[in-house]
Every structure is written in C-alpha cells, then in structure tokens.
Amino acid sequence: MKSENVLKNKLKVIIKADTSKMAEMSPLSEGGRSSNVECFQNFTAPEVFVQGLAGMVNQQDVEAIIRSQKYMLQRFEKTNEMLVNCNALSAARFQNAFHDFKKHTQMLAEMKKDMDNVFRRIRNIKAKLANQHPQAFEIASANQRKEKGKEDEDDEDDDVVAESSSVPSSACTSRQVTIEKSESVDIPTKKHLKF
C-alpha cells in the first residue's frame, strides 16, 4: 500500500511538472490557465502518464511498425501453412515407404529362407549321388572343375586384356607372369560362392 501511494505521489508530481511546462508553452486561455491543463484534470494520474508517453511517439512510425508486423504475420501464417502441408505430405509418403520397405524386407527374408532350403536340398542330392554312384559322381565333379577352370582362365584373360590396354607394355608382362603363377591356385570366384 505504501509503495502504491508513493508511486501515485511521484506520478502526480511528474504530471504537475508536465502540465506546468505545457501551460508555459501553450497560449493562455481566458481564465489564465492553459486549455491542455483543463483537459488533463478529467483523467487519473496513470492515464495522463500514458497519454504523455503516447504523445512522445511519432504516430507515423507506429503505423509503419504495425503495417510491417501485419505483413510479417501474413508471411508467417502462409509459411506455417506450407510447412504443415509439407509435414502432412511427408508423413503420408513416409507411411507408404515404410509399408513398402517392410514388405520388401519380408520378401527378402522369405527369399533367403527359400535359397537356404534350395542349397540344402542340392547338398543332400549331391551327398546321395556320391553315396549311390561314387565313380560317376567323381567323373562329373572332375568335368565340372575343368569347366570352371576354363571359365576362370577366360575371365582372367579378359581382365588382363582390359588392364593391358591402359597399362604400359613393361608392366603388362609382369602382370601376366603373376597371373600365370596364380593359375595353379584354386581361388573361389563369385560363381563358386555359396549364399
């Protein structure tokens, strides 16, 4: 309560000082008092203080600020609406992509199971053939190894030809020597790998 009374007293002093300055600056009325002083006596001290502050601000600047704020508000509303639409569209596309990804993942898992099953059956068939007809199985295995060796040589020759076109001839001969030495070693290729 005391602080409010002190504040009110200070405002009254400020208002009296402002009204006396205004009275000095404005022309006197018939009664010897300023017309501005008379109009301020109808208001309370806070109202007079607020009106005094409002009179200090340039009204055109305030209107320009309000216009720019309205313009920015419109821009922000449009941007917000666009972002909401973008977010909704992204969420819908994410759901579609998620369902597709889930289906593809399940399909790959099923394919892996099927491939494992196929390779297991092939191994079982090979084992049965090796037990029932060991000589025929050995001959067929030898023929298959020879064919794979020929395919590997053809693949290596193709690699050497492709590399020799971009490498000088001195480097090419050393590369061919290293390839010829490694031909005796059975290196598994992509065709021989099991998944």
C-alpha positions as CSV (number, residue, x, y, z in Angstrom):
1,M,0.0,0.0,0.0
2,K,2.8,2.4,0.9
3,S,4.6,1.7,-2.4
4,E,1.4,2.4,-4.4
5,N,0.9,5.7,-2.5
6,V,4.5,6.7,-3.1
7,L,4.1,5.8,-6.8
8,K,0.9,7.8,-7.1
9,N,2.5,10.8,-5.4
10,K,5.5,10.6,-7.8
11,L,3.2,10.4,-10.8
12,K,1.3,13.4,-9.6
13,V,4.5,15.4,-9.2
14,I,5.6,14.4,-12.7
15,I,2.2,15.3,-14.1
16,K,2.1,18.6,-12.4
17,A,5.6,19.4,-13.8
18,D,4.5,18.3,-17.3
19,T,1.3,20.3,-17.1
20,S,3.2,23.4,-15.9
21,K,5.6,23.0,-18.8
22,M,2.7,22.6,-21.2
23,A,1.0,25.6,-19.8
24,E,4.1,27.7,-20.4
25,M,4.4,26.5,-24.0
26,S,0.7,26.8,-25.0
27,P,-1.2,30.1,-25.3
28,L,-3.2,31.1,-22.2
29,S,-7.0,30.8,-22.2
30,E,-9.4,33.4,-20.9
31,G,-9.1,32.2,-17.3
32,G,-5.4,32.5,-17.4
33,R,-4.9,28.7,-17.5
34,S,-3.9,26.5,-20.4
35,S,-6.6,24.6,-22.2
36,N,-4.3,21.5,-22.0
37,V,-4.2,21.6,-18.3
38,E,-8.0,21.7,-18.1
39,C,-8.3,18.6,-20.2
40,F,-5.8,16.7,-18.1
41,Q,-7.8,17.3,-14.9
42,N,-10.5,14.9,-16.1
43,F,-8.1,11.9,-16.1
44,T,-6.4,10.0,-13.4
45,A,-2.6,10.2,-13.0
46,P,-1.8,6.9,-14.8
47,E,-4.0,7.8,-17.7
48,V,-2.3,11.2,-18.0
49,F,1.1,9.5,-17.8
50,V,0.2,7.0,-20.6
51,Q,-1.2,9.8,-22.8
52,G,2.1,11.8,-22.2
53,L,4.1,8.7,-23.3
54,A,1.8,8.2,-26.3
55,G,2.4,11.9,-27.3
56,M,6.1,11.3,-27.4
57,V,6.0,8.6,-30.1
58,N,5.6,9.5,-33.7
59,Q,2.3,8.1,-34.9
60,Q,3.5,7.5,-38.5
61,D,6.3,5.3,-37.2
62,V,3.9,3.4,-35.1
63,E,1.6,2.8,-38.1
64,A,4.6,1.7,-40.2
65,I,5.6,-0.8,-37.5
66,I,2.0,-2.1,-37.3
67,R,1.9,-2.5,-41.1
68,S,5.2,-4.3,-41.2
69,Q,4.1,-6.6,-38.3
70,K,0.8,-7.4,-40.1
71,Y,2.8,-8.2,-43.3
72,M,5.2,-10.4,-41.4
73,L,2.2,-12.1,-39.7
74,Q,0.7,-12.9,-43.0
75,R,4.0,-14.2,-44.3
76,F,4.5,-16.4,-41.2
77,E,0.9,-17.7,-41.4
78,K,1.5,-18.7,-45.1
79,T,4.8,-20.2,-44.3
80,N,3.3,-22.1,-41.3
81,E,0.5,-23.4,-43.5
82,M,3.0,-24.5,-46.2
83,L,5.1,-26.3,-43.5
84,V,2.0,-28.0,-42.1
85,N,1.1,-29.2,-45.7
86,C,4.7,-30.4,-46.3
87,N,4.7,-32.2,-43.0
88,A,1.5,-34.0,-43.7
89,L,2.7,-34.9,-47.2
90,S,6.0,-36.2,-45.8
91,A,4.2,-38.2,-43.2
92,A,1.9,-39.8,-45.8
93,R,4.9,-40.6,-48.1
94,F,6.9,-42.0,-45.1
95,Q,4.0,-44.3,-44.3
96,N,3.9,-45.6,-47.9
97,A,7.7,-46.0,-48.0
98,F,7.6,-47.7,-44.6
99,H,5.0,-50.2,-45.7
100,D,6.9,-50.9,-49.0
101,F,10.2,-51.3,-47.0
102,K,8.5,-53.7,-44.6
103,K,7.1,-55.8,-47.5
104,H,10.5,-55.9,-49.2
105,T,12.2,-56.9,-46.0
106,Q,9.8,-59.7,-45.5
107,M,10.2,-60.8,-49.1
108,L,14.0,-60.8,-48.8
109,A,13.8,-62.8,-45.6
110,E,11.5,-65.4,-47.4
111,M,13.8,-65.5,-50.4
112,K,16.8,-66.1,-48.1
113,K,14.9,-69.0,-46.4
114,D,14.0,-70.4,-49.9
115,M,17.6,-70.1,-51.1
116,D,18.9,-71.8,-48.0
117,N,16.3,-74.5,-48.5
118,V,17.3,-74.9,-52.2
119,F,21.1,-75.1,-51.4
120,R,20.4,-77.6,-48.6
121,R,18.4,-79.8,-51.0
122,I,21.2,-79.6,-53.6
123,R,23.8,-80.6,-51.0
124,N,21.6,-83.5,-49.9
125,I,21.1,-84.6,-53.6
126,K,24.9,-84.4,-54.1
127,A,25.5,-86.5,-51.0
128,K,23.0,-89.1,-52.1
129,L,24.5,-89.3,-55.6
130,A,28.0,-89.5,-54.1
131,N,26.9,-92.5,-52.0
132,Q,24.9,-94.3,-54.7
133,H,27.2,-93.7,-57.7
134,P,30.6,-92.7,-56.4
135,Q,32.5,-93.3,-59.7
136,A,30.0,-91.3,-61.9
137,F,29.9,-88.6,-59.3
138,E,33.7,-88.3,-59.2
139,I,33.9,-88.1,-63.1
140,A,31.1,-85.4,-63.1
141,S,32.9,-83.4,-60.4
142,A,36.2,-83.5,-62.3
143,N,34.5,-82.3,-65.5
144,Q,32.8,-79.5,-63.6
145,R,36.1,-78.4,-62.1
146,K,37.7,-78.4,-65.6
147,E,34.9,-76.2,-67.0
148,K,35.1,-73.8,-64.0
149,G,38.9,-73.6,-64.6
150,K,38.4,-72.7,-68.2
151,E,35.8,-70.1,-67.3
152,D,38.2,-68.7,-64.7
153,E,41.0,-68.5,-67.2
154,D,38.7,-66.7,-69.7
155,D,37.7,-64.3,-67.0
156,E,41.3,-63.7,-66.0
157,D,42.3,-63.3,-69.7
158,D,39.6,-60.7,-70.2
159,D,40.8,-58.9,-67.1
160,V,44.4,-58.9,-68.4
161,V,43.4,-57.6,-71.8
162,A,41.3,-54.8,-70.2
163,E,44.2,-53.8,-67.9
164,S,46.9,-54.1,-70.6
165,S,45.1,-51.5,-72.8
166,S,45.5,-48.9,-70.0
167,V,48.9,-50.1,-68.6
168,P,52.3,-49.8,-70.5
169,S,53.7,-53.0,-72.0
170,S,56.5,-53.4,-69.5
171,A,54.0,-53.5,-66.6
172,C,51.7,-55.8,-68.6
173,T,54.3,-58.6,-68.9
174,S,55.0,-58.6,-65.1
175,R,51.2,-58.7,-64.5
176,Q,50.9,-61.7,-66.9
177,V,53.6,-63.5,-65.0
178,T,51.9,-63.1,-61.7
179,I,48.6,-64.2,-63.1
180,E,50.2,-67.3,-64.7
181,K,51.7,-68.2,-61.3
182,S,48.4,-67.9,-59.6
183,E,46.5,-70.0,-62.0
184,S,47.6,-73.2,-60.2
185,V,46.0,-72.0,-57.1
186,D,42.2,-72.6,-56.8
187,I,40.8,-69.2,-55.9
188,P,37.0,-69.1,-55.4
189,T,35.2,-66.6,-57.6
190,K,31.7,-65.1,-57.5
191,K,30.3,-68.1,-59.3
192,H,31.6,-70.5,-56.6
193,L,30.5,-68.7,-53.5
194,K,27.5,-70.0,-51.6
195,F,25.0,-67.7,-50.1
